[in-house]
Amino acid sequence: MTPPSCSTPPGVCSIVPPHMLERLAESDNPAFAEAARRTLLVDATQRSAREEAPPAPAGGEASDKPQRTVYDAEHGTELPGAEVRGEGEAAVADTTVNRAYAGLGATFDLFAKVYGHRSIDGAGMPLLATVHFDEKYDNAFWNGEQMVFGDGDGELFLDFTIPVDVIGHELAHGFTQHTANLAYFGQSGALNESVSDVFGSLVKQYALGQTADQADWLIGAGLLGPAIDNGVALRSMKEPGTAYDDDVLGKDPQPATMDDYVRTSSDNGGVHINSGIPNHAFYLLATELGGFAWERAGRIWYDVMTGGTLTEEARFSEFARATVASARKLFGDGDELAAVLKAWSLVGVPTN
C-alpha cells in the first residue's frame, strides 16, 4: 500500500492540525464547536474530492517571474472559483486577494532568487490560490494543485492570508511533492510538515530581511483570534510546545526533542506534533550559524530535498544523516558541519 502524501489521496495538507480542531469541536461554546466541526467536515470532503481530481497543472515557462492567479470562492467550496487577480495586474480593493497574491510572490522569490528553483516544481509551475473559501472556515490547505484560504471565524482564527509564513508553509508542501515527496505518515510525515515550517519561516524572514536572531520563529503569528487569551501562534520552532497554553485551545503538544516524541495513531501518526523535533533542529542550526538563515541552514535543507537521496518514508535519522552529508558537500568540514551535528545531537536524533 502506498503511504499517503499531499500529492495523492488523502492529498490535503492543512495548516491547522486536526488535534486542535478536534479539541475545539468539543468546546462548551456552541459557536466555537460549530466552526471547528464545520472545518473538519469540509477538510474531510476535500480529501474525498482529491480522489477524483485531475492532474496538477503543468509547469509554465521557467523564468524569474511568477505566474500567479488568485480566485474568489465567494464563500462556497467550488474550486478554483472566480478569477479576481492575475499576474501583473494591479491590486484590487479586496485586501485578502492582495495578501494572497503577495504571499505567492514572496514564496516564489525565496525559491527562485536564493536557490534558483523556478516556482515550487522548479519548472515554472503556475501558482494558484483561492480565497474566501466556505463560511467561517478555520483552515488553509494545499491540495496538490493549489492553495486554498479560509477567512477564519473571526473569534478563534482570523483571515488565513494574514501570516505570510502560512502561505509559504502550504506552498512548500508543493515543493516537497515535486522533490523528495515525503510520505505523509509517521516520521516522514512529520518531516514533510517540518520542511513546510522551515521554508514558510524562511519566506517570512527573506521578505522581511531578518537574520536568524531577529526572526520570531513562529508559524502563524497573527492568526489567532480574540477568543484566544494565551497563545501567539500555531507553532514555535524556537521553543516547540510553547505556542499556546489556553483554556480554549489547550496546551501546545509539540516536543522539542526525541525524549518527548509522541506516539499516536491520530493525525497520520502525529505529523503536526512531532514535526517540532526537526523544526527545533533547524532553529538550533540557523541560530548557531547566525546571519541570514536561508544562506547556509536553508541551503543545506534545500540540497537535501532536491538531492535525490531521501527515501519517501525517511525517518528523522535518515534526514539528519542527509543534512550532514549535504553540509560537508556544500561547506566542507567547517563550522556548518559542526553546527549540523550539534543541532541534531541536542534534539536527540542520531546522525551515524
N, C-alpha and C positions, 0 to 999 in steps of 0.2 A: 504494500500500500504506500502510495506517495505521500510524504508528510505535507501538511498544509503550508501554504505560503501566501503572500499577498498578491501573487500573480495567478494563482489557481484557487478554486473554491476551497475554503470559505472566502478568501480573496479580498477581505476588507480589513484594513489596518486603521484603527481609530486612536485618537489622541487621549481620550478619557477612558481609563481602563474599566473593564466590566466590574471588578470588585468594588469600585467606587460607586458606580451606578446601581449595583445590586444593593448596597447598603442604603443608598438614597431611596430606592424603591420600597424599603421597609420603614421609611420615616413616618413619624406620627403626624407630620404636617401633610395634609392631603395634596396640597399643590406641589410640594417637593416630590412626593411619591409618584404623583401622576406624571410629572415631567420626566422622571427617571424611567418609569415603566414604558412610557411612550418612546423614549430614546432607545431603550433596549429592544423594543418590538421593531422599530424602524431598522436598527442595526441588523437584527435577525433577517428581516425582509431583504435588506440589501445583500446579505450573504447569499440568500437563495437566488436573488436576481443575477448574481455573478455567474451562476451555473450556466445560464443561457446567454451570457454576454458575448459580443463579437470580439475579435482580436483587438489588442491595443493599437492605437494609431501608429502608423509607421513614422520613422524618423523623417525630419524635414531636411532642409539644407543646413549642413553642419557649419554654421557661421558663428561669428562673435556676437550675434544678436539673437535674443529670444524670439519665439513665435507664441505670443500669449493671446488667449481668448478667455474672457470672463462671461459667464452666463448667469441668468437670474432664474431660479426655480419658482419664484413668486409664491413661496411658502407651500409649494407642492413637493412631490417626490419624484416627478418625472425628470430624468436626466437626458441631456445636459440642461435643458431649459432654454430661455430666450437669450440670444446673444446681446450683450449690452456694452461691451468694450473689446475691441480688437487691438492687435499690435500696432503701436504708433499712434493710436487715436487719443484725442485729448481726454483729460479727466472729466468725469461725469459728476452729477450732483450727489450721487449715492456714495458716501464715504466707504461703505463696506466693499463696494466694487473696486474703488481705487486702492484700498488696502490690499485686497487680494491681488490685483494687478502688480502693485509694487512688490509684494512678497514673492510672487513668481519671479520677478526680475531680480530681486536680491539673491534668491537661491541660484538662479542661472548664473549670476555674476560670480558667486563664490566658486562654483564648479568650473566655469569657463576661464575666468581670469587668473585663478590661483592654480588650478590643476590641469587646464587645457582640455577639460571634459565638456563637450558641447551638449548642453541640456542634460537631463538625467540619464539618458541612454548612451551618451557620448556621440550620438549621430544626429543631433538637432531635433529630437522629438518635440512636437508642439506641446506647450504647457497649457492645460485646460483647467479651469476652476468654475465651480458652480457655487453661488452664494444664495442666501435666504432659502436654504433647504428646509422644508417642512415648517411646522409651527412649534416654537419653543424647543427646538431640537438642541440637545445638550451634547454635541459632539462635532468633530470634523474627521474626515477619513479619506484615505487613498484607496481606490477600488481596483487598482491595476491599470486604469486608463486615465484617471483624472482626480483632481482634488474636489472635495465637497465640504462646504462650511455651513454649520447651523448658526442661528442668531443667538443661541442660548435662551434661557427662560427669563433672564433679567434679574433673578434672585440668587440662584446657585451659580450660574455661569453667564458671562457676558458674551458679546459677539466673538466668534472664534477666529475672526481675521485680525483681532487686536494684537496678539503676540506674533511677531514675525518668525520666532523660532518654532511656533506651531506649524506655520506654513512650510518652513524648511524641514521640519521633522517629517511631515507627511510626504512631501516630495522626495525626501531621502529614502522612503520605502520604495519609491520607484527606482531610485539609484541602486538600491540593494537588489531589487527584482532583476535589473539588467546587468548586474555584475555577479556577486557571489550567490545570489538567490537563496539566502539562508532560510531553511525551513522554519516555519512559524510555530515551533513547539519546543518546550523544554529550554535547554541552554542555547541552542541555535536560535530559537525564537527570542530569547532574552538578548542575544547578541544583535538580532535584527532590530529590536526596539532600541537597544543602546546605540547602534550605529545611527539611527534616526535622531536620537537625542544629541549625539555628538555633532553631527552635521547641522542639525537645527540650531544648536548653540553657536556653532561656527558661523552660520549665516547671520545671526544676530550680531556677533562680535565683529564680523567683517563689515557689515553695514554701518555699525557704529564706530568703527576704527578703534576697538577696545583691545588692550593687552589682556593676557590671561589673568593678571592680578586685578585689572579693572572690571572684568566681567562678573556678573552675579551668578552665573552657572545654574540658573533656574530655568525650568521648562514650563512655559505657560504663565509667567508673571503677568499680572493684569487681567487674567481671565476669570478669577474667582469673583463672584458677585457679592452684594451687600449682606446676604444671609450668612456668609461665612465669616465668623468672628476671628478665628485663629488659623490663618492659612495665607501663604504668599504665592503659591504656585502648585502645579500638579506634581512636580518632582524637583529634587535638588541634586545636582551632580557633585557639588561640593560636600554636602552632608546628607546623603541618602537617608530617608526616614524622618526628615525634619520639615518637609514642605508644608505640612499641615498637621494639626492636632486639635480637632474641632468637634463640638457636640454634634454637628450635622454630618460632617464628612467622616468622622472617626480619626484614627491615627494613621499617618503615612506608614505603610508596611515595608517599604524598601530597605533591604540590608545594604550595608556598605562593604562587607567582607564575607568570605565563604563561611566564617564561623556562624553566621546567621542566615545562611542560604535557606530559602523557604521551599519545602517540598509540598506541592499541591497539585491536584488534578484540574483545578479550575483555571480559567484564563490561559488555556493551551499550555498548562504546566507552569504558570506564573511568569509569563513572558514580560508583563509590565512591572512585576515586582522584582525579580532577580536581575533585571537589567541595571539595577542600582550598583551592582558589583563592577561590571566593566565600565559603567559610567564613571564611577569613582576612580578607577584605574586611569582613565583618560584625564580626568581633572588633576590627579596627582602628577601625571607625566607633564601636562601642559604647564602647570604652575612651577614644577621643578625646573623646567627649561626656561620659563619666563618668555617675555616678548609676546608676539602675536601667535596664538595657539594654532592657527591654520598653517603656519610656515613649517614647523617641524613635527609637532604631535599630529596635526591633521594630515600632513603629508604621509606619515607612516600609516595611519589608518586608511587613507585613500589607496596607498600602494597595496596594502593587504587585500582590500576589497576588489581591486582590479587586477591583482596579480595572477589569478587563476589557480592558486594553491589550496584554497579552502574547500573542504567538502561542504555540501549543502546542510549536513547535520552536524556541523562543527560544534564542539564543546568549548568552554572557556579556555581550557588548557591548549587546545589546538590553535585558537585565535591568538592567545598570548605568545605561543612559540612563533607564529607567523609575524607578529609585530617585532619580535626580537630579530628574526631574520631580515625583516624589512629595514629596521633601524641600522643594522650592520651594513646592509647593501647600500643604503642611501647616504649614511653618515660615517661609516667605519666604526672603529672601536672606541669612540669618544664619549662625550657627555650624554648624547642622545641614547646610546645603547645602555649606559649605566642607569639613566633615568627610567627607561622602559623596564629594565629588570627590577628596579626598586619599586616602581608603581605596582607591578603585578605581585611582588612579594608582600607588599603592605596590605593588599586585599586578599591574600591567601590563595592565589592561583599559581600553580607550578608552571615553570617555563622550560623544564627539561624532561 
